[in-house]
Amino acid sequence: MEKINIIIADVDYGYVKSLSSYLCEYHGDKFEIRCFSTKNEKNLEEYIDNNCNNIDILLMSPEFLNNININFNIKCLILLVN
């Protein structure tokens, strides 16, 4: 079975780390996860530009929306809000 490609991008690095750790521990056989925070926002933009056809789920905080060109080839965009 092919893994679901997920990107987690949030301004809170601790949240990104915790969520990705949980998903890897309990569902690691189902998901391929890439994590980004404000520290590597430029890398996120490059990753999306180069891999937009391979991204199944993009979990992103609204703070990234102004700086990232979201390609609509991404299958599912979920905004992370408080």
Protein Blocks (a to p, Z undefined) as FASTA:
>chain_A
ZZdddddddfblmlmmmmmmmmmmmmmmmpccddddfklmmmmmmmmmmmmmmpfbdcdd
fklmmmpccdfkbfbdcdddZZ
